[in-house]
């Protein structure tokens, strides 16, 4: 059985948008200065707690309208790459 993929306009547009989004972010990953500011401290700290097996938050600490997706992304990065401090 052969797998056939349909390349319609919507699929093509999604792929192009994803590639553009990835291409825009590559310089931030290559050059690490300016990636994290003081506003990211709470999600990063929460991500550290999640990666250590502590209870994950349902929402951003103090902000019930904002979810905790970023916290889980940081936890995944801690699990994959570990902790490091650069000067």
Secondary structure per residue as TSV (DSSP state, phi and psi in degrees):
chain	resnum	aa	ss	phi	psi
A	1	X	-	360.0	131.4
A	2	X	-	-99.6	140.9
A	3	X	-	-89.3	123.3
A	4	X	-	-112.2	130.3
A	5	X	-	-109.9	129.3
A	6	X	-	-87.9	126.3
A	7	X	-	-103.2	84.4
A	8	X	-	-94.7	179.8
A	9	X	H	-64.7	-38.7
A	10	X	H	-66.8	-45.6
A	11	X	H	-60.7	-43.8
A	12	X	H	-63.0	-42.5
A	13	X	H	-64.4	-40.7
A	14	X	H	-64.0	-43.5
A	15	X	H	-63.5	-43.2
A	16	X	H	-63.5	-44.2
A	17	X	H	-63.6	-40.3
A	18	X	H	-64.4	-41.9
A	19	X	H	-65.4	-38.5
A	20	X	H	-65.4	-43.8
A	21	X	H	-62.0	-40.9
A	22	X	H	-67.5	-42.5
A	23	X	H	-64.0	-35.3
A	24	X	H	-68.3	-34.8
A	25	X	H	-83.1	-16.6
A	26	X	H	-56.8	-45.3
A	27	X	H	-59.9	-32.5
A	28	X	H	-68.6	-31.5
A	29	X	H	-79.2	-32.4
A	30	X	H	-74.7	-46.1
A	31	X	S	-106.7	110.6
A	32	X	-	-82.4	-2.5
A	33	X	T	-75.3	140.8
A	34	X	T	81.4	3.2
A	35	X	S	-75.5	-39.8
A	36	X	-	-119.9	131.7
A	37	X	-	-118.9	-174.9
A	38	X	G	-66.8	-22.9
A	39	X	G	-70.3	-20.9
A	40	X	G	-87.7	-0.7
A	41	X	H	-63.7	-43.8
A	42	X	H	-64.9	-48.2
A	43	X	H	-62.1	-34.9
A	44	X	H	-68.2	-43.8
A	45	X	H	-63.2	-41.8
A	46	X	H	-65.1	-39.0
A	47	X	H	-62.7	-36.5
A	48	X	H	-63.8	-42.1
A	49	X	H	-64.3	-40.9
A	50	X	H	-63.5	-43.9
A	51	X	H	-66.9	-22.3
A	52	X	T	-87.2	1.4
A	53	X	T	91.1	9.8
A	54	X	-	-79.7	169.6
A	55	X	-	-62.8	123.0
A	56	X	-	-74.9	146.8
A	57	X	-	-76.1	154.8
A	58	X	S	-89.1	-31.3
A	59	X	E	-141.1	167.9
A	60	X	E	-61.0	133.9
A	61	X	T	-52.3	116.2
A	62	X	T	87.2	-6.7
A	63	X	E	-128.8	95.4
A	64	X	E	-69.6	-18.8
A	65	X	E	-82.6	-13.2
A	66	X	E	-108.0	125.4
A	67	X	E	-72.7	-178.2
A	68	X	S	-113.3	28.6
A	69	X	H	-61.9	-43.0
A	70	X	H	-62.3	-35.5
A	71	X	H	-61.2	-42.1
A	72	X	H	-72.2	-32.4
A	73	X	H	-65.0	-44.4
A	74	X	H	-63.1	-38.0
A	75	X	H	-63.0	-40.5
A	76	X	H	-63.7	-41.3
A	77	X	H	-64.4	-38.6
A	78	X	H	-64.5	-39.6
A	79	X	H	-67.2	-38.9
A	80	X	H	-76.4	-50.0
A	81	X	H	-102.5	-14.9
A	82	X	-	81.8	-172.3
A	83	X	-	-99.0	141.0
A	84	X	-	-152.1	149.6
A	85	X	-	-123.8	124.1
A	86	X	-	-114.1	144.8
A	87	X	-	-99.3	360.0
